Amino acid sequence: MQTLAYGLGVFEKRPIPVTTIVTTGKYRATCMNYWRYPSDTVYGLLFALATLLGKQDAAPSDYGPAKQRPDTAPAAQLLLNEYRDTLLQLYKDYRETAFDEDAMFLKRDVALCGAKDITLRYGAFYDNVVFWKTTQLAMTLGLIDTDPAFLRRLKRTILKTYWLEDKGYFLEELSEVGIREAHYSSDWLLVLITGFLDPAKPSERVYFTQSVDYIQRAGVDKPFAIKYQAEAGGRRQFFLARIGFASYQRDAIWSFWGMEYIKALLLLYKHTSEPTYLKTADKHIKAYEQAMLRDGGFPELYDTNGKFFETPLVRSIRQTGWVIGYEQVKAMREVLA
């Protein structure tokens, strides 16, 4: 709540999305982009606000019985009332900058930065799903008119554009090299976080089952879940990242996406009763438990061999708030026991 209020207070003075707010004094801040216009800043603000209002589940799937129900709706409503115009301006700037209204997906000539922040990409699947969810949240909060037909058309366009039927995974992005080499990225798992796709629905489950098949064939989940990509190197990364930590968002293992992958496996088991999914999930949960004991925390990422990630220029954060994903996984597993 406090973080959201701080961000909204800054953006009220300058309602243009940025990736990063840097505090420069008790009542001062400056806005910066690392490295380009942000993909998911507006999404983060709207998601937090909708969740605190009780209009958006903190997690889209049933992870287990609710243990706490924070009484945040009244305070969140005050924030929405106070900053409604700011939020609307942020959404409008984001949509006008990034979205192609005629093509019904993000502009192919605009590079964005978000969760995958050091790799140059154009028209990424991740970014399009973020736009879909951001627009849904803007409707939920009453910032724009509710238009289910628009969301359905947008979703159909995204699926048609990015799903590679012959390979069984989502294309990472629409750059010339991305299309030619059929790039894969594990940030496709955003479809679970956002509710863009639901493994409980047979018509959408196939996207999960085929993607899991590819991940296992390509070794993306080895030694444990999950690497951004199977390939090493950083040809498409920004210069400093490419020379200092090229594997960072390539074949390094990311704990956040690892937890989303395990959740997908558990949900596939729940809805198919296929024991292989549960066995695989248990294997990855055990691997993380061992790594956490070894490293004294829940690190941001591991290297391609499953060791704590560190290079001469960059060392992984050892203890992160992403551990909530691990707690969700454990709750899901207990329900299935």
Buried (B, 14 or more C-beta within 10 A) or exposed (E): EEEBBEBBBBBBEBBBBBBEBEEEEEEEBEBEBEBBBBBBBBBBBBBBBBBBBBBBEBBBBBBBEEEEEEEBEEBBBEBBEBBEEBBBBBBBBBBEBBBEEEEBBBBBEBBBBBBBBBBBBBBBBBBBBBBBBBBBBBBBBEBBEEEEEBBEEBBEBBBEBBBBEEBBBBBBBBBEEBBEEEBBBBBBBBBBBBBBBBBEEEEBBBBBBBBBEBBEEBEBBBBBBBBBBBBEEBEBBBEEBBEBBBBBBBBBBBBBBBBBBBBBBBBBBBBBEEEEBBEBBBBBBEBBEEBBEEBEBBBBBBBBEBBBBBEEEEEBBEEBEBBBBBEBBBBBBEEEE
